[in-house]
Amino acid sequence: MNEICVGLIGFGTVGSGVVKILQQNKEIIEARVGFPVKLKRIADLDVTTDRGVRVDPSVLTTDVRQVLEDPEISIVIELIGGIEPAKAFILDAFRSGKQVVTANKALLAEHGAEIFKAARQAGREIAFEAAVAGGIPILRALREGLVANRFGKVLAILNGTCNFILTAMDENPGIPFDDVLKQAQDRGYAEADPSLDIEGIDTAHKLVIILALTHGIRLPLARIYVEGINRMDPFDVEMAKEFSFKIKLLALIIQHGEQVEVRLHPTMIPRNHPLARVDGVFNGIYLRGDMVGDQLFYGRGAGKEPTASAVVGDVIELARNVIGGQVGRVPPLGYPQNRIDTGGVMDMQEVVTNYYLRVQALDRPGVLSRIAGIMADHSISIHSVIQKGRQQSGTVPVVFLTHNAREKDVQAAARKINDLDAVEGPPVIIRIEDESLD
Ligand SMILES: NC(=O)c1ccc[n+]([C@@H]2O[C@H](COP(=O)([O-])OP(=O)(O)OC[C@H]3O[C@@H](n4cnc5c(N)ncnc54)[C@H](OP(=O)(O)O)[C@@H]3O)[C@@H](O)[C@H]2O)c1
């Protein structure tokens, strides 16, 4: 062997970043690997558009077979995204004896079991660091550097679009969600169709992958409680500030005895929490290992170069494994296949945490006490209440922070409160993650 040949499928944002890195950092990569890493072929539906990097035209092809069937290519990089044909290409790559690198979180979250099995059966590897938190090497940290730990808590900001929107709402009092979304789109931070991001699905895909690595649990997406940021009201962002909180879209994994909470929703965190300083398009993963203590991983969770940095990091790892003849030394999810489970996740209804509840109530005597009475009937103890001045509709926002309460009790109380004549619309519920509350 005198070089490692690589084939790329998908010459888009991340794909062109990969080409840039392999060109710009060619010498340092060769020095670190010990052999040149040569990009032998790039397949894309469109090979005429200028991608901002120079490549020899003979490298480009519209025929994916020229990547998948080239016997010299040992590592295939899939960067087209989506489920099909990406999945078919990856399975074909294994069948042709190739190692695979992908950034495709949706595919891994939804079809990971099939893909990992195919890799094992073919005696090949799949690497996917870029699928979670872009340039932050969190998967490798969980799988290797922190492998000696039990993880009591993982709180993660994993979607730059949502974090940009929530940061802008925090910094610009009263600005409506739709206006900030438009700003994010104008600046290239949000897709024309932003639903995957703002509804939390993209973060959920990443949460599925992180949970597998931290707990050896493979959870179908449908079993995760997912609430996006699309209904975020600037009033609640302002109220969060009054309570010294910031709102973040958090993916949460919290160990409770034998069970683990896995949930994803807008969350109020103290403004002095390390994650409160993860602003704009940045990502952050805050975790607690039983031996290592608390750690914060921070960096760019998306974008051409940061994501491509993770992809090329995987290419180099696989190249080293190919050179060393050590395929499959570290299992992709950090656990041998027969130790990966689907159980042990707490029912969302049983989750106990602190809540922010905003009720729009008529400013009449007795209303507040009726609401408080309903909460007491549902074993919800109130930590504090703020009532704001009268609004145009004749109702006033009344905001409650609760002590620890059970999700099912809070939901039941919210339904009862909604039934009151003196209340307009269902209460807004935002969960709080603050260890100083109980
Ligand atoms: N962008 C990021 O910051 C980021 C961050 C983390 C992970 N990722 C992941 O990285 C992957 C790639 O994302 P991206 O942003 O680079 O996407 P992108 O800019 O849309 O690039 C995808 C490229 O693949 C091409 N393509 C689509 N179907 C193809 C096919 N059947 N055969 C050959 N080429 C095909 C597309 O061509 P056409 O344009 O002609 O369709 C496009 O050039 C996705 O899985 C994404 O989730 C991206």
The ligand as an SDF file (V2000), in Angstrom:
LIG
                    3D

 48 52  0  0  0  0  0  0  0  0999 V2000
  -24.5280   21.4410    6.1590 N   0  0  0  0  0  0  0  0  0  0  0  0
  -24.1830   21.2220    7.4230 C   0  0  0  0  0  0  0  0  0  0  0  0
  -23.7630   22.1380    8.1390 O   0  0  0  0  0  0  0  0  0  0  0  0
  -24.2700   19.8330    8.0090 C   0  0  0  0  0  0  0  0  0  0  0  0
  -23.9120   19.6410    9.3560 C   0  0  0  0  0  0  0  0  0  0  0  0
  -23.9370   18.3480    9.8900 C   0  0  0  0  0  0  0  0  0  0  0  0
  -24.3440   17.2950    9.0970 C   0  0  0  0  0  0  0  0  0  0  0  0
  -24.7240   17.5270    7.7890 N   0  0  0  0  0  0  0  0  0  0  0  0
  -25.1440   16.3730    6.9960 C   0  0  0  0  0  0  0  0  0  0  0  0
  -24.2590   16.2430    5.8980 O   0  0  0  0  0  0  0  0  0  0  0  0
  -24.9590   15.6800    4.7950 C   0  0  0  0  0  0  0  0  0  0  0  0
  -24.7580   16.5880    3.5860 C   0  0  0  0  0  0  0  0  0  0  0  0
  -25.2720   17.8750    3.8850 O   0  0  0  0  0  0  0  0  0  0  0  0
  -24.9890   19.1380    2.9650 P   0  0  0  0  0  0  0  0  0  0  0  0
  -25.4100   20.3230    3.7600 O   0  0  0  0  0  0  0  0  0  0  0  0
  -23.6270   19.0790    2.4210 O   0  0  0  0  0  0  0  0  0  0  0  0
  -26.0500   18.8920    1.7970 O   0  0  0  0  0  0  0  0  0  0  0  0
  -26.0980   19.5590    0.3490 P   0  0  0  0  0  0  0  0  0  0  0  0
  -25.3690   20.8550    0.3530 O   0  0  0  0  0  0  0  0  0  0  0  0
  -27.5120   19.5260   -0.0850 O   0  0  0  0  0  0  0  0  0  0  0  0
  -25.2410   18.5500   -0.5400 O   0  0  0  0  0  0  0  0  0  0  0  0
  -25.7100   17.3140   -0.9750 C   0  0  0  0  0  0  0  0  0  0  0  0
  -25.1560   17.0710   -2.3490 C   0  0  0  0  0  0  0  0  0  0  0  0
  -25.4560   15.7310   -2.7190 O   0  0  0  0  0  0  0  0  0  0  0  0
  -25.9770   15.7400   -4.0440 C   0  0  0  0  0  0  0  0  0  0  0  0
  -26.8570   14.6080   -4.2470 N   0  0  0  0  0  0  0  0  0  0  0  0
  -28.1280   14.4410   -3.8410 C   0  0  0  0  0  0  0  0  0  0  0  0
  -28.5970   13.2450   -4.2190 N   0  0  0  0  0  0  0  0  0  0  0  0
  -27.5940   12.6460   -4.9030 C   0  0  0  0  0  0  0  0  0  0  0  0
  -27.4670   11.4000   -5.5580 C   0  0  0  0  0  0  0  0  0  0  0  0
  -28.4610   10.5380   -5.6040 N   0  0  0  0  0  0  0  0  0  0  0  0
  -26.2990   11.0980   -6.1490 N   0  0  0  0  0  0  0  0  0  0  0  0
  -25.2750   11.9690   -6.1210 C   0  0  0  0  0  0  0  0  0  0  0  0
  -25.3290   13.1840   -5.5120 N   0  0  0  0  0  0  0  0  0  0  0  0
  -26.4880   13.5040   -4.9160 C   0  0  0  0  0  0  0  0  0  0  0  0
  -26.7070   17.0520   -4.1330 C   0  0  0  0  0  0  0  0  0  0  0  0
  -26.9100   17.4060   -5.4670 O   0  0  0  0  0  0  0  0  0  0  0  0
  -28.1620   18.3850   -5.8530 P   0  0  0  0  0  0  0  0  0  0  0  0
  -27.9260   19.6590   -5.1100 O   0  0  0  0  0  0  0  0  0  0  0  0
  -28.0270   18.5010   -7.3130 O   0  0  0  0  0  0  0  0  0  0  0  0
  -29.3990   17.6740   -5.3860 O   0  0  0  0  0  0  0  0  0  0  0  0
  -25.7770   17.9900   -3.3960 C   0  0  0  0  0  0  0  0  0  0  0  0
  -24.7650   18.5000   -4.2440 O   0  0  0  0  0  0  0  0  0  0  0  0
  -26.4080   15.5250    5.2560 C   0  0  0  0  0  0  0  0  0  0  0  0
  -26.6150   14.2160    5.7220 O   0  0  0  0  0  0  0  0  0  0  0  0
  -26.5240   16.4940    6.4090 C   0  0  0  0  0  0  0  0  0  0  0  0
  -27.5170   16.1390    7.3470 O   0  0  0  0  0  0  0  0  0  0  0  0
  -24.6850   18.7590    7.2430 C   0  0  0  0  0  0  0  0  0  0  0  0
  1  2  1  0
  2  3  2  0
  2  4  1  0
  4  5  1  0
  4 48  2  0
  5  6  2  0
  6  7  1  0
  7  8  2  0
  8  9  1  0
  8 48  1  0
  9 10  1  0
  9 46  1  0
 10 11  1  0
 11 12  1  0
 11 44  1  0
 12 13  1  0
 13 14  1  0
 14 15  2  0
 14 16  1  0
 14 17  1  0
 17 18  1  0
 18 19  2  0
 18 20  1  0
 18 21  1  0
 21 22  1  0
 22 23  1  0
 23 24  1  0
 23 42  1  0
 24 25  1  0
 25 26  1  0
 25 36  1  0
 26 27  1  0
 26 35  1  0
 27 28  2  0
 28 29  1  0
 29 30  1  0
 29 35  2  0
 30 31  1  0
 30 32  2  0
 32 33  1  0
 33 34  2  0
 34 35  1  0
 36 37  1  0
 36 42  1  0
 37 38  1  0
 38 39  2  0
 38 40  1  0
 38 41  1  0
 42 43  1  0
 44 45  1  0
 44 46  1  0
 46 47  1  0
M  CHG  2   8   1  16  -1
M  END
$$$$
